[in-house]
């Protein structure tokens, strides 16, 4: 079962069911072994609907990626970021999740395979360009809020957000393509590097941190 | 043509020719469309040799990856790292190359596709585990030398090397899976984040930098 936040509250039942079937089939079979038929096998409604709607598995998968990203874009308005003493912790939590559960790992594996399609398929490349830009923007908004609140030093938020997205992409890739990947070690390492940069006063221009 | 440093000086001519044919076919066709036949098409010697040696395209590709990594392991002994004022620059050059030429991009695309195989194939996973460990170790040796020379602050070199490998993996992934990837912007961003951490005195414990 996919995490509830991915498919909950979608008004169009059929669309939600197609997206959920795609998620399930993708986690089960991975990209290479996925077929429209295998997605249809997970789909409780009329199979012909799937064939009617989509021009093949990539067409469906691109719609699936768009669905997920659009929901992320809609769900977390930047106004709701709260800067507090735990901001660095909260940012790290997003970049290197403490210990992804197994079903989340399966999904990350599939997303990594989809991203690899972007090396030769412009439609996937367009999606991941948009997706990276979205996360860069989100990190930046989060950092700006934290700088305003004095929880983070007065840094170059755009540059830092760019690096953070790159670290996120690299961590995700390592988590699903290497043995013995330890998120704890990676997180501590990142914390040690970022603390010098992010904590108030670390940029050589101390801010009013303890108000 | 592959970069000269990849295949030059290999004593076994046949092996070098197989590796070069694999490189050429991989850059031309990518992983998904690669077949042993297409590698054989690039191979000037007896085709049956290829079929005799290898159990399929993945067997050959894994040998190819091992060949490249083994050469890297042999070629750059850590004793040759030189710490000087340009160390930060030299490290950045390795992580985010200024502007990869087109043939290098083709190779990076193919490597990214191979790495995606590691999501479901343990043999590829083993390779990329070894490869990440190699680069972590190399970065660490480079940083240790730079710390000893006073060119870099007295940092946690293991933690920093871990983050640098993650940034390298993330940068490579973004370079070949997004549109308009600008290594200049990414490099400046990384420089801005790392400077706070790497430059002498930036960790709040100034070292004897100018000896």
Interface residues (C-beta under 8 A of the other chain):
Chain A: X30 X32 X109 X110 X112 X113 X115 X116 X118 X119 X120 X124 X125 X126 X128 X129 X132 X156 X158 X159 X160 X162 X163 X165 X166 X167 X168 X169 X170 X171 X173 X174 X176 X177 X178 X179 X180 X185 X186 X188 X189 X190 X192 X193 X194 X196 X197 X202 X203 X204
Chain B: X30 X32 X109 X110 X112 X113 X115 X116 X118 X119 X120 X124 X125 X126 X128 X129 X132 X156 X158 X159 X160 X162 X163 X165 X166 X167 X168 X169 X170 X171 X173 X174 X176 X177 X178 X179 X180 X185 X186 X188 X189 X190 X192 X193 X194 X196 X197 X202 X203 X204
